[in-house]
C-alpha cells in the first residue's frame, strides 16, 4: 500500500539535540498528521556527568558533532523545505553548552534554537495534543537531563514546570542506590504543587525511557497490539506493573523482551520515577505517547487553519487518496449506511467514517490474504488520535469488510479488547462496506440511488427499477449477511 507522498508537499525536518540522544525526524510536509519519512537517532549522552562537572560529556561531544553533521547533510540531500534544530537541557545547563552550539553552527551553517525549560515543556505538551486533541491531565516528558510536567485540557496548556530529574542525572546522583534516588525524586517533586490536579484524569508518559518501559509491559502481558502510542493502563494496574519493573536488577531487564541493552541501565530509575509520579497524581489511567517535543514543534509550525483538523480522519483521507481506487466513495458509504446506526455517538461516527475511508485501500492485496493484510495494517498503521480499543475496532471493521470469519488468531485477541456490542457493531460496519462496494463496484454516485431502511424486524434495501447495475442476484447473499448481523429479515424492493 502506498503511503502519503503527494508531490506538492515538501519535507520538513526537526533535529533534536537532547541530553541523551541526537535525533533527526523528517516529515512528509506540513499536514495535520505528521508522517515520518525518516527517523534516526544517535545515542551520545551529552548530559552524562553534567551534574558533577557542570560540562558536557567529553566523550559524547565528538560523537554528537559527527551525528549532527551527518543529519544536517542528510536533511539537505532530502531537500527539506525547513530544518528546525532544537537544543534542550544539557546544552542549556552546561557551562560549555553555548560553545558547543557555536561549533555546530560553524561546521554546518545551521541556526540552533536553545529552548528554555518553558519552551521545551510547551512543545512536549503540544506533541501529545497533536495526537490526542482530547487529552486531559498532565503530560510528563522524561529526557536525559530534565523532566517536563505540563497540565493540558481542551487543547489548552495550564501549569507547567521543568524539574532536573532526567535519567542521566538520576543515574549519576543516585550512585545506584534506590533510596537515594527516591529521596531526590520526592524532594524535587514536592515543589510541583499542581500534580494533584491530575487526580481522576490521565497521566501521559513521553520519552524514550518510558517507551521502553511500555514495550516491556506489552511483552509481559502478551498484549495483542504492539503499538506503543496510546497504550493505556488503569491506575492500579500501572502502579503494580511499573513498581515490579522498578525493582528488577538490570541484568534481568536486559533479558526482558522489548528492552535494549542501552536502555536497560536507565529503566529501573525511569520506572521508579513514573511510580512516584503516579502515586502523587493518582490519575484514572496512565497513557503512553510516542509523540512529544518534535511533534509539538511540527504542530506549532502548522497554519492555524490546519491545526483544528481531526488527526485520524485527516490521515485516513490521505491514505484513501493515495491508495484507494475511488477515494470519494468513502463519504458516500458513510452516509448510505447511516440508517443502520440511529443512536450513534459522535465518537463512534468518527470511527465509522475512518472505516469507510479505509475500506477500499487494500484492493491490490492478494485476494486470499486481503482480509488478514487489511486487518494487520490498520492495527499497526501510525494513526494519531486512536486509543487501542478504537484501533482494534477499526481494524476489525476493515477485516470484516473482506471476511465474516475469524480465522486469524490475532483477530480473536483483538476482539477480546471489545465489548459484545462493539463486536456486533464492527461486524455490521464490515458487512455494510462489503455490500456497498459490491452494489456500486466502488464507482462514485451509484450508492446514492439506493437506500437502506432499518425497521423493527426488517432491513429494507431499495433499488432503482430496470437498471442492470443493480441486479440483486449479484449481491443478495451479502445483503442477507448484513441483515443477519443486525438480527433482521432482509427485504429488497425496487422503486
C-alpha positions as CSV (number, residue, x, y, z in Angstrom):
1,X,0.0,0.0,0.0
2,X,1.3,3.4,-0.9
3,X,1.6,5.9,1.9
4,X,1.4,9.6,1.8
5,X,3.8,11.3,-0.6
6,X,1.9,13.9,-2.6
7,X,4.2,15.8,-5.0
8,X,3.1,19.2,-3.8
9,X,4.3,18.8,-0.3
10,X,8.0,19.4,0.7
11,X,9.6,17.5,3.6
12,X,10.0,19.3,7.0
13,X,12.8,18.3,9.3
14,X,13.2,18.5,13.1
15,X,16.7,17.9,14.6
16,X,16.6,17.4,18.4
17,X,19.9,17.8,20.3
18,X,18.9,16.1,23.6
19,X,20.8,15.2,26.7
20,X,20.9,11.5,25.9
21,X,20.3,11.3,22.1
22,X,20.5,13.3,18.9
23,X,17.6,12.6,16.6
24,X,16.5,13.7,13.2
25,X,12.9,13.2,12.0
26,X,11.9,14.3,8.5
27,X,8.2,14.6,8.0
28,X,6.2,14.4,4.8
29,X,5.4,18.1,4.6
30,X,3.0,20.3,6.6
31,X,-0.1,18.2,7.2
32,X,-2.4,17.7,10.2
33,X,-1.0,14.2,10.8
34,X,2.8,14.2,10.7
35,X,4.1,11.2,8.8
36,X,7.8,10.4,9.4
37,X,9.7,9.7,6.2
38,X,13.0,9.3,8.1
39,X,13.7,8.8,11.8
40,X,17.1,8.1,13.1
41,X,18.9,8.7,16.4
42,X,22.5,8.6,17.8
43,X,23.0,8.0,21.5
44,X,25.7,10.4,22.5
45,X,24.9,11.0,26.2
46,X,25.9,14.7,26.1
47,X,24.4,15.1,29.6
48,X,26.3,12.3,31.2
49,X,28.4,13.7,34.1
50,X,26.9,17.1,33.8
51,X,25.7,17.2,37.4
52,X,29.2,16.8,38.8
53,X,31.3,18.6,36.2
54,X,28.9,21.3,35.0
55,X,30.1,20.5,31.5
56,X,29.0,18.3,28.6
57,X,30.3,14.8,28.4
58,X,33.7,15.0,26.7
59,X,33.3,11.5,25.2
60,X,29.8,12.5,23.8
61,X,30.8,15.8,22.2
62,X,32.7,14.4,19.2
63,X,30.0,11.8,18.7
64,X,27.3,14.5,18.8
65,X,29.2,16.8,16.4
66,X,29.6,13.9,13.9
67,X,26.0,12.8,14.2
68,X,24.7,16.4,13.8
69,X,26.8,16.9,10.7
70,X,25.5,13.7,9.2
71,X,21.9,14.6,10.0
72,X,22.2,18.1,8.5
73,X,23.7,16.8,5.3
74,X,21.0,14.1,5.1
75,X,18.3,16.7,5.5
76,X,19.8,18.8,2.7
77,X,20.0,15.7,0.5
78,X,16.3,15.1,1.2
79,X,15.6,18.7,0.1
80,X,13.8,19.6,3.3
81,X,11.9,22.9,3.0
82,X,12.8,23.8,6.6
83,X,15.0,22.2,9.2
84,X,14.2,23.2,12.8
85,X,17.2,22.5,15.1
86,X,16.4,22.4,18.8
87,X,18.7,22.0,21.8
88,X,17.4,21.2,25.3
89,X,18.5,20.6,28.9
90,X,22.2,19.5,28.5
91,X,23.1,22.4,26.3
92,X,21.0,24.7,28.4
93,X,22.6,23.8,31.7
94,X,26.3,23.1,30.7
95,X,28.8,25.9,31.0
96,X,30.2,24.8,27.7
97,X,26.8,24.4,26.1
98,X,26.9,27.7,24.2
99,X,30.4,27.0,22.8
100,X,29.3,23.6,21.6
101,X,26.3,25.0,19.8
102,X,28.5,27.7,18.2
103,X,30.8,25.0,17.0
104,X,27.8,23.1,15.5
105,X,26.7,26.3,13.7
106,X,30.2,26.9,12.4
107,X,30.5,23.4,11.0
108,X,27.0,23.2,9.5
109,X,25.8,26.7,8.8
110,X,22.5,26.0,10.6
111,X,20.8,28.1,13.3
112,X,20.0,26.4,16.6
113,X,17.2,27.3,18.9
114,X,18.3,26.7,22.5
115,X,15.0,26.1,24.3
116,X,14.2,27.3,27.7
117,X,12.5,24.9,30.1
118,X,9.2,26.6,29.4
119,X,9.6,26.3,25.6
120,X,10.6,22.6,25.9
121,X,7.6,21.9,28.2
122,X,5.2,23.7,25.8
123,X,6.4,21.6,22.8
124,X,6.1,18.4,24.7
125,X,2.5,19.2,25.6
126,X,1.6,20.1,22.0
127,X,3.2,16.9,20.8
128,X,0.7,15.0,22.9
129,X,-2.2,17.3,21.9
130,X,-1.3,16.9,18.2
131,X,-2.0,13.2,18.6
132,X,-4.8,13.4,21.2
133,X,-6.7,16.6,21.0
134,X,-9.0,15.4,23.8
135,X,-6.0,14.9,26.2
136,X,-6.9,15.9,29.7
137,X,-4.4,15.6,32.6
138,X,-0.7,16.0,32.9
139,X,2.0,15.5,30.2
140,X,5.2,14.1,31.7
141,X,8.2,14.2,29.3
142,X,11.3,12.4,30.6
143,X,14.6,13.2,28.9
144,X,18.2,12.6,29.8
145,X,18.6,15.9,31.6
146,X,15.2,17.0,32.8
147,X,11.5,16.1,33.3
148,X,8.9,18.4,31.9
149,X,5.4,18.5,33.5
150,X,2.5,20.2,31.8
151,X,-1.2,20.3,32.5
152,X,-3.4,20.0,29.4
153,X,-7.1,20.2,28.7
154,X,-9.2,21.1,25.7
155,X,-6.2,21.8,23.6
156,X,-5.0,24.4,26.2
157,X,-1.9,24.3,28.3
158,X,-2.1,25.1,32.0
159,X,0.5,24.8,34.8
160,X,4.0,23.6,33.8
161,X,7.5,23.2,35.1
162,X,10.9,21.7,34.4
163,X,12.4,19.5,37.0
164,X,16.1,18.3,37.0
165,X,15.2,14.6,37.1
166,X,16.4,13.4,33.8
167,X,17.5,9.7,33.7
168,X,21.2,10.6,33.2
169,X,21.1,12.9,36.2
170,X,19.3,10.4,38.3
171,X,21.9,7.7,37.3
172,X,24.8,10.0,38.2
173,X,23.4,11.3,41.5
174,X,21.9,8.1,42.9
175,X,25.0,6.0,42.6
176,X,22.9,3.0,42.0
177,X,21.1,3.4,45.4
178,X,17.3,3.1,45.2
179,X,16.6,5.1,48.4
180,X,18.9,7.9,47.4
181,X,17.1,8.2,44.0
182,X,13.7,8.1,45.9
183,X,14.8,10.9,48.2
184,X,15.8,13.0,45.2
185,X,12.6,12.4,43.4
186,X,10.5,13.2,46.5
187,X,12.5,16.3,47.3
188,X,12.2,17.8,43.8
189,X,8.6,16.8,43.1
190,X,7.3,18.2,46.4
191,X,7.7,21.6,44.8
192,X,5.3,20.7,41.9
193,X,2.1,21.8,43.6
194,X,-0.2,21.1,40.6
195,X,0.4,17.3,40.5
196,X,-2.8,16.6,42.5
197,X,-4.8,18.3,39.7
198,X,-4.3,15.2,37.6
199,X,-6.3,13.1,40.1
200,X,-9.1,11.2,38.2
201,X,-7.7,12.4,34.9
202,X,-4.8,11.0,32.8
203,X,-1.1,11.0,33.1
204,X,0.7,11.0,29.7
205,X,4.2,9.4,29.7
206,X,6.5,10.7,27.0
207,X,10.2,10.0,26.3
208,X,12.5,7.1,25.2
209,X,12.9,5.5,28.6
210,X,9.2,5.3,29.2
211,X,8.6,4.0,25.6
212,X,11.0,1.2,26.5
213,X,9.0,0.6,29.7
214,X,5.8,0.3,27.6
215,X,7.5,-2.2,25.3
216,X,8.4,-4.3,28.3
217,X,4.9,-4.2,29.7
218,X,3.3,-5.1,26.4
219,X,5.6,-8.1,26.0
220,X,4.9,-9.3,29.6
221,X,1.1,-9.1,29.1
222,X,1.2,-10.8,25.7
223,X,-0.9,-7.8,24.6
224,X,-2.4,-8.1,21.1
225,X,-1.5,-4.6,19.8
226,X,2.3,-4.0,19.6
227,X,1.8,-0.2,19.2
228,X,3.2,2.0,21.9
229,X,1.2,5.1,21.2
230,X,-1.9,5.4,23.3
231,X,-1.2,2.2,25.2
232,X,-3.2,2.7,28.3
233,X,-3.2,1.1,31.7
234,X,-5.7,1.7,34.6
235,X,-4.1,3.3,37.6
236,X,-3.9,0.3,39.9
237,X,-2.5,-2.0,37.1
238,X,0.0,0.6,36.1
239,X,1.2,1.1,39.6
240,X,1.7,-2.7,40.1
241,X,3.5,-3.4,36.9
242,X,5.7,-0.4,36.9
243,X,6.6,-1.0,40.6
244,X,7.7,-4.5,39.7
245,X,9.9,-3.4,36.9
246,X,11.5,-0.6,39.0
247,X,12.7,-3.3,41.5
248,X,14.2,-5.6,38.8
249,X,18.0,-5.8,38.6
250,X,19.5,-4.5,35.3
251,X,20.7,-8.0,34.3
252,X,17.1,-9.3,34.4
253,X,15.8,-6.3,32.4
254,X,18.4,-6.9,29.7
255,X,16.9,-10.3,29.1
256,X,13.3,-8.9,29.0
257,X,11.7,-8.8,25.6
258,X,11.4,-5.3,24.2
259,X,14.3,-3.9,26.4
260,X,17.5,-2.8,24.6
261,X,20.9,-3.2,26.4
262,X,21.5,0.5,26.0
263,X,18.2,1.4,27.8
264,X,18.3,-1.3,30.5
265,X,20.5,0.6,33.0
266,X,18.1,3.5,32.9
267,X,14.9,1.5,33.1
268,X,14.7,0.9,36.9
269,X,15.1,4.6,37.6
270,X,12.7,5.6,34.8
271,X,10.1,3.1,36.3
272,X,10.8,4.3,39.8
273,X,10.2,8.0,38.8
274,X,7.0,7.1,37.0
275,X,5.8,5.1,40.1
276,X,6.4,8.2,42.2
277,X,4.5,10.4,39.8
278,X,1.6,8.0,39.7
279,X,1.3,7.9,43.5
280,X,1.4,11.7,43.7
281,X,-1.0,12.4,40.8
282,X,-3.4,9.4,41.3
283,X,-4.7,9.6,37.7
284,X,-7.5,7.5,36.4
285,X,-5.1,6.0,33.8
286,X,-1.6,6.1,32.5
287,X,-1.3,6.7,28.8
288,X,2.0,6.2,26.9
289,X,2.6,8.6,24.0
290,X,5.2,8.3,21.3
291,X,4.7,11.9,20.3
292,X,6.5,14.7,22.2
293,X,8.7,17.7,21.7
294,X,9.5,17.1,18.0
295,X,5.8,16.6,17.1
296,X,5.0,19.6,19.2
297,X,7.4,21.7,17.1
298,X,5.8,20.3,13.9
299,X,2.3,21.1,15.2
300,X,3.2,24.6,16.1
301,X,4.6,25.2,12.6
302,X,1.2,24.3,11.0
303,X,-1.0,27.1,9.7
304,X,-3.8,27.9,12.2
305,X,-6.5,26.6,9.9
306,X,-4.8,23.2,9.7
307,X,-4.4,22.7,13.5
308,X,-8.1,22.1,14.2
309,X,-8.3,19.1,11.8
310,X,-9.1,15.6,13.2
311,X,-5.8,13.7,13.0
312,X,-7.4,10.3,12.4
313,X,-9.8,11.4,9.6
314,X,-7.1,13.5,8.1
315,X,-4.7,10.6,7.8
316,X,-7.5,8.2,6.6
317,X,-8.5,10.7,3.9
318,X,-4.9,11.0,2.7
319,X,-4.4,7.2,2.6
320,X,-7.7,6.9,0.6
321,X,-6.5,9.4,-1.9
322,X,-3.1,7.7,-2.2
323,X,-4.2,4.1,-2.4
324,X,-8.0,4.0,-3.0
325,X,-9.5,3.3,-6.4
326,X,-12.3,5.8,-5.9
327,X,-11.3,7.8,-2.8
328,X,-14.5,9.9,-2.7
329,X,-16.6,6.7,-2.3
330,X,-15.8,6.6,1.5
331,X,-18.0,9.6,2.2
332,X,-20.9,8.1,0.2
333,X,-20.6,4.9,2.1
334,X,-20.7,6.8,5.4
335,X,-24.0,8.5,4.5
336,X,-25.5,5.4,2.9
337,X,-25.1,3.1,5.9
338,X,-26.1,5.8,8.5
339,X,-29.7,4.4,8.9
340,X,-28.2,1.3,10.4
341,X,-26.9,3.3,13.4
342,X,-29.7,5.6,14.6
343,X,-28.3,6.2,18.1
344,X,-24.7,6.6,17.1
345,X,-22.5,8.9,19.3
346,X,-20.1,11.4,17.6
347,X,-17.2,9.4,18.8
348,X,-18.4,6.2,17.1
349,X,-19.5,8.0,14.0
350,X,-15.9,9.3,13.7
351,X,-14.6,5.8,13.8
352,X,-17.1,4.6,11.3
353,X,-16.1,7.4,9.0
354,X,-12.5,6.3,9.2
355,X,-13.5,2.7,8.4
356,X,-15.4,3.9,5.3
357,X,-12.4,5.9,4.1
358,X,-10.1,2.9,4.6
359,X,-12.4,0.3,3.3
360,X,-11.0,0.1,-0.2
361,X,-7.3,0.9,0.1
362,X,-6.3,-2.7,0.3
363,X,-7.9,-3.7,-3.1
364,X,-4.4,-4.6,-4.6
365,X,-3.6,-7.2,-1.9
366,X,-3.8,-10.9,-3.0
367,X,-7.4,-12.0,-2.6
368,X,-6.5,-15.0,-0.4
369,X,-4.8,-12.7,2.1
370,X,-6.6,-9.4,1.7
371,X,-8.7,-9.6,4.9
372,X,-5.7,-10.6,7.0
373,X,-3.4,-8.0,5.5
374,X,-6.0,-5.2,5.8
375,X,-6.5,-6.1,9.5
376,X,-2.8,-6.2,10.3
377,X,-2.0,-3.0,8.5
378,X,-4.9,-1.0,10.1
379,X,-3.9,-2.4,13.5
380,X,-0.4,-1.2,13.1
381,X,-0.6,1.9,10.9
382,X,0.9,5.1,12.5
383,X,-2.5,6.7,13.3
384,X,-2.8,9.5,15.7
385,X,-5.9,10.0,17.8
386,X,-6.7,6.3,18.4
387,X,-6.8,4.5,21.7
388,X,-6.1,0.8,21.5
389,X,-9.8,-0.2,21.9
390,X,-10.7,2.0,19.0
391,X,-7.7,0.8,17.0
392,X,-8.8,-2.8,17.4
393,X,-12.4,-1.9,16.4
394,X,-11.3,0.0,13.3
395,X,-9.0,-2.9,12.2
396,X,-11.8,-5.4,12.8
397,X,-14.3,-3.4,10.8
398,X,-12.0,-3.3,7.8
399,X,-11.2,-7.0,8.3
400,X,-15.0,-7.9,8.2
401,X,-15.3,-5.8,5.0
402,X,-13.4,-8.7,3.4
403,X,-14.3,-11.7,5.6
404,X,-17.0,-12.7,8.0
405,X,-14.8,-15.5,9.5
406,X,-12.3,-15.1,12.4
407,X,-9.6,-17.5,11.2
408,X,-6.7,-15.2,12.0
409,X,-5.5,-15.8,15.7
410,X,-4.8,-12.1,16.3
411,X,-8.4,-11.3,15.2
412,X,-9.6,-13.2,18.2
413,X,-7.1,-11.4,20.5
414,X,-8.1,-8.0,19.2
415,X,-11.8,-8.9,19.6
416,X,-11.1,-9.5,23.3
417,X,-10.5,-5.8,23.8
418,X,-14.1,-5.0,22.7
419,X,-17.4,-5.4,24.3
420,X,-20.0,-7.7,22.7
421,X,-21.9,-4.6,21.5
422,X,-18.8,-3.2,19.9
423,X,-18.1,-6.5,18.2
424,X,-21.6,-6.6,16.7
425,X,-21.1,-3.0,15.6
426,X,-17.8,-3.5,13.8
427,X,-19.1,-6.7,12.1
428,X,-22.1,-4.7,10.9
429,X,-19.9,-1.9,9.5
430,X,-17.7,-4.5,7.7
431,X,-20.8,-6.2,6.2
432,X,-22.2,-2.9,5.1
433,X,-18.9,-1.9,3.5
434,X,-18.8,-5.2,1.6
435,X,-22.3,-4.8,0.4
436,X,-21.9,-1.2,-0.6
437,X,-18.7,-1.8,-2.6
438,X,-20.4,-4.8,-4.3
439,X,-23.5,-2.9,-5.3
440,X,-21.6,0.1,-6.8
441,X,-18.3,-1.5,-7.8
442,X,-16.7,1.3,-5.9
443,X,-17.8,3.8,-8.5
444,X,-19.0,7.1,-7.1
445,X,-22.6,8.3,-7.4
446,X,-24.2,4.8,-7.6
447,X,-25.0,4.1,-4.0
448,X,-26.9,7.4,-3.7
449,X,-29.5,5.9,-6.0
450,X,-30.2,3.1,-3.4
451,X,-31.3,3.3,0.2
452,X,-31.2,1.3,3.4
453,X,-34.0,1.4,5.9
454,X,-33.9,-0.3,9.3
455,X,-37.2,-1.3,10.7
456,X,-38.3,-3.1,13.9
457,X,-37.9,-6.6,12.3
458,X,-36.9,-5.9,8.7
459,X,-33.9,-4.4,6.8
460,X,-35.0,-3.0,3.5
461,X,-32.8,-2.3,0.5
462,X,-34.4,0.0,-2.1
463,X,-33.0,-0.3,-5.7
464,X,-33.8,1.6,-8.9
465,X,-36.1,-0.4,-11.1
466,X,-34.9,-1.5,-14.6
467,X,-31.2,-0.6,-14.2
468,X,-28.9,-3.5,-14.9
469,X,-26.2,-2.1,-12.5
470,X,-28.5,-3.1,-9.6
471,X,-29.0,-6.7,-10.4
472,X,-29.9,-8.2,-6.9
473,X,-28.7,-11.7,-7.7
474,X,-25.1,-10.5,-7.6
475,X,-25.2,-9.1,-4.1
476,X,-28.3,-10.7,-2.5
477,X,-26.2,-13.0,-0.3
478,X,-24.2,-10.1,1.1
479,X,-27.3,-8.2,1.8
480,X,-28.6,-11.2,3.7
481,X,-25.4,-11.3,5.7
482,X,-25.8,-7.6,6.7
483,X,-29.3,-8.2,7.8
484,X,-28.2,-11.3,9.8
485,X,-25.6,-9.2,11.7
486,X,-28.4,-6.9,12.7
487,X,-30.8,-9.7,13.6
488,X,-33.3,-8.5,10.9
489,X,-35.1,-10.1,8.0
490,X,-33.8,-8.9,4.6
491,X,-36.2,-7.3,2.1
492,X,-35.3,-5.9,-1.4
493,X,-37.7,-3.6,-3.1
494,X,-37.5,-1.7,-6.4
495,X,-38.5,1.9,-6.7
